[in-house]
């Protein structure tokens, strides 16, 4: 993937993770939402590695 696509993906993942964490802190999240949150964090970590490897 190109650098721009990876950076955009990273921004979207960060925004979605932030929204999920806010929801978790205010109201709690279901087990399924928690699994989804963990998957997004893993994807963000992988995307971060891909960005750093491309530089």
RODO-2510 file (C-alpha; in nm, 4 decimals, decimal comma):
residues 55
     n   res          X          Y          Z
     1     x     0,0000     0,0000     0,0000
     2     x     0,1104     0,3528    -0,0572
     3     x     0,2287     0,5696     0,2293
     4     x    -0,0708     0,8045     0,1980
     5     x    -0,3195     0,5171     0,2227
     6     x    -0,1437     0,3753     0,5281
     7     x    -0,1421     0,7147     0,6998
     8     x    -0,5122     0,7666     0,6257
     9     x    -0,5929     0,4182     0,7565
    10     x    -0,3961     0,4967     1,0711
    11     x    -0,5903     0,8200     1,1251
    12     x    -0,9249     0,6424     1,0845
    13     x    -0,8269     0,3631     1,3203
    14     x    -0,7093     0,6133     1,5826
    15     x    -1,0381     0,8036     1,5582
    16     x    -1,2480     0,4870     1,5846
    17     x    -1,0426     0,3561     1,8771
    18     x    -1,0791     0,6889     2,0563
    19     x    -1,4577     0,6828     2,0090
    20     x    -1,4801     0,3266     2,1383
    21     x    -1,2681     0,4104     2,4445
    22     x    -1,4880     0,7104     2,5231
    23     x    -1,7972     0,4921     2,4923
    24     x    -1,6374     0,2271     2,7142
    25     x    -1,5500     0,4828     2,9811
    26     x    -1,8965     0,6404     2,9798
    27     x    -2,1326     0,3478     2,9292
    28     x    -1,9274     0,0307     2,8981
    29     x    -1,9099    -0,1877     2,5898
    30     x    -2,0266    -0,5380     2,5120
    31     x    -1,7946    -0,8338     2,4753
    32     x    -1,8330    -0,8198     2,0973
    33     x    -1,7466    -0,4484     2,0933
    34     x    -1,4445    -0,5206     2,3127
    35     x    -1,3219    -0,7840     2,0650
    36     x    -1,3732    -0,5352     1,7818
    37     x    -1,1783    -0,2702     1,9747
    38     x    -0,8890    -0,5104     2,0308
    39     x    -0,8881    -0,5992     1,6599
    40     x    -0,8698    -0,2304     1,5660
    41     x    -0,5772    -0,1813     1,8050
    42     x    -0,3952    -0,4746     1,6427
    43     x    -0,4618    -0,3286     1,2967
    44     x    -0,3323     0,0108     1,4095
    45     x    -0,0165    -0,1522     1,5425
    46     x     0,0360    -0,3416     1,2162
    47     x    -0,0301    -0,0285     1,0086
    48     x     0,2184     0,1627     1,2201
    49     x     0,4842    -0,0996     1,1485
    50     x     0,4089    -0,0842     0,7761
    51     x     0,4419     0,2943     0,7771
    52     x     0,7753     0,2756     0,9586
    53     x     0,9034     0,0003     0,7294
    54     x     0,8203     0,2119     0,4234
    55     x     1,0226     0,5105     0,5358
***
